[in-house]
Amino acid sequence: MKISLFAAIAATLALAAAGTQAATLVDWNLDTVTGPTDNNTPFDGVASSVATVAANISVTNLVTASSSGHAGLVWSSGNAGPGKLNLQRWDHPNDSPSSFGNGNGNPNNWLQFSIIAETGYWFDLTSMTISAWRNGAGAAADWSYEYSTDSGANWTAFGSVHNESNAGDSIFRDVTFTGSVTEVEELLIRFIAVGPDGGTGNIHINEMTVSGDVRLIPEPSGALLAFLGLLPFLRRRRSH
């Protein structure tokens, strides 16, 4: 029976990955976060120590970032309360506090953080969840997660866009996005919310989680190395 080199490699990698199960890689539980009561105070981020992470994984701080002409998310004084982020200007025409109106449907300001595997490990992503609610009809309703492998130069959608029709009821709902990112050692993740039906209002967030698995980067097995060592000999025999 003939076995191709690619088949042997694939079989080895499959064995190395066998037995892994999706688990929580990162859990941003925001129960200890308390925002300011002053409206439009710049959001200065959440320390990485707030997040619970899986073994062999670390994260950077949860921060705000923005597109050109914007300065990031700001706190809202509306229903502030402890144990959550209460942020606005997701899809905002500009950064003037006195200027409101619908956004253009492109992300202006967002939340982001990086997941980093320890040396010798990589991780896969299978789902990301946010527990949140819109403060009112003026808050952006189209929510999504994206990831970047080049420090934010390019972004790729993770799963589908979620349209949150509920608003103003103070009920935190878990919204889960499913996708597949495999065998990465570092990943930048962002949560965005856009209009065009709204975008100036605030969104309350009390938890963000990322699920998948983390494992050792597999090395070639002894059997595979032996097979690779026999390749020149087998090729010589086939040539005769």
N, C-alpha and C positions, 0 to 999 in steps of 0.2 A: 504494500500500500504506500503510495506516495503522499508525503506530508510537506506542504509548502512552508517556507520560512515564516511567512506572514501568519499562517494558521498556528504554528508553534508559538509564536510570540503572543498572538491573541489568546490562546489557551492559557498561557502562563499568567497573563495579566488578569484574565477572568478568575483564575484560582486565587490570585492575590487579593482581588476585590470581594470574593465570596464571603458571605457572613456579615457584611456591614449593613447597618440599619439606619434609617433617617432618624436623627436626634436633633435637639435644640443646640445650635452652634453658638448663637448669641441671643441674649434676652435683655432688652432695654426695658426694665421695669421702673417706671418713673414715679413710684409712690413717694419718694423722698424729695422730689423736685418741687420747689415753690417759686412761682414767678412774681415779678414786681406788680404793684397795683397801678403804676403809672402807664398810661397808654403809649404805644409806640417806642417803648424802651428797647434798644437793640438786644437781640438774643445773642448771648455770649457762649452758648454751647453747654453740653453736659459732659462731665468728666468720664473717661473710659472706665474708671473704677465703679461707676454705677451699674455697668453691664455685667451680667453673669455669662461667662464664656466656657465652652467645652475645653477639655484638655488639649494641649498643643496648639491652641488658637489664642490670638490676642486681637484687640480692636483699638482703633484710635478714638479720640473724642468724637461725640456726636455734635456736629457743627452746622451752621448755615453757610451756603454758598449761593452765588447769583450769576446771572448773565450780565452782559455789558450794560451799563447804565443803571444798575440796581445795586443796592448795598446789603441785601440779605433780609431774612425774616426778622420781625419785631414782635415783642410781646403785646398781647391785648389785655386790657383791664376788664373786659367783659367776662363775668363769671370766672374770675381768676382761680382762686382756690388752690390748695396744695395737691400734690400727687399727679401732676400732668403738665404737659406743655400746652400753652394756649397762644398760638402764633397766627399772625396775619401777614398780608402782602404776598401771598403765594403767586398769584397771577395778577399783577398790579401794573397799571399803565406807567407809573414812575415811582420814585421814592419820596415824593412830597406828601407828608402826613395829611395835608388839607385837600389833596386832590384824589378823589375816588372815581370809580367807574369800572366797567368790565375790562378784564384783561384781553389779550389777543389770542389766547389758547396755546401760547408757548410758555414753557416754564421760565419764570423770572427769578424766583428765589426758592430754595429747597433745602432739605436736610440731607446730610451725607456723613458717612463714616467708612473706614476701611477695615476689612478682615484680613489678618495676616497669619499664615501657618508658620510654625517653627521649622527650622532647618531640617530637611529630611522628610517632611510631611506635605501633603496636599489635601484639598477638601473639595467636596461636591456640594452644590446647592440644589434643593428640590422645592422649597417653598419659602415665602416671606409673608408675615402677617402684621397688620397694624390694627390696634384697637383705638377707635377714634369716633368723633361725631362733629358734624358741622354746626356752628353756632347759629346760622341762619341762612336765608336764601342768597345772601351776598357772598357766602364762602364758596370757594372753588369746589366743584362736584366731581370732576374727573381725576381720579387718583391712580397712580401707578408707581412701580419700582423700576429702576434701571440700574445697570452695572457697567463699569468701565474697567478694562484691563490695561489702559495706558494713562492712568492718573487723571482721567476726566477729559482727555482730548476728544474721545468718541464714546458715545453711550449706546447701549443695546437694551431694548425693552425686555423685562423679565415677566413673562405671562401677559395677560390682557389688561387693558384699561378698565378700571371699575368706576361705574357711575353711581355715586351715592345720592339717592333721591331724598333720603331723610334729612331733616334739618330742624334745629331748634328744640329737640325733645330731650336733650341731656342724657341720651342713652349711648353708652359706649358699645360699639359693635365691632366684632372681629371680622376683618376683611382679609382673606388669604389669596395670595398670588402664587401660582404654581408655574414652574419652568424647569430648566435643566442647564446647569453650568458645571462642568466636570474638570477635575484634575487641575486646579489652579492653586497657586501658592500665595497670591495676594489679589484682592478685589476691592474696588471702590464702589460703594452702593449709595444710591440716592432715592429718596421718596419725594415725588413731585405731585402737585395738585394744580390744575388749570381750569379755566373757563371754557368757552367764552361767555356763559351765562352768569358768571360771577367770578370772584377772585380776590376781592379786597377784604372780605370778611375773615374771621378767625376759625381755625380748626383746633379742637381739643384732642390731645393724644396722650394716652396713659401707658401704652406699651407697644414695643416693636420687637418682633422675633424673627430669627433666621434659622431655618432647619436644613439639615443635610447630613453629611458624614465627613469625618476626618480620618486619614489613615496614612500609614507609611508609604512613601514612594517606593514601589516595588523594584527590586533588583533582579536581574536575570537569574533564574534558578540554575542549579548545577546541571540539571538535565538539558536545559536550553543551551548552556555554555558548551556542554559536550557535543550537542547537535551542531552548533555553529562551528566547533572545531573540526567536525567530520565533513563539513561542506566541501572544502577543497579536494579531499580524497574522493568523495562521491562524484564530484564533477569530473575528476580525472578518469574515473571508471566509466562514466557515461560517454566520455569522448573516445574511448577505445571500441 
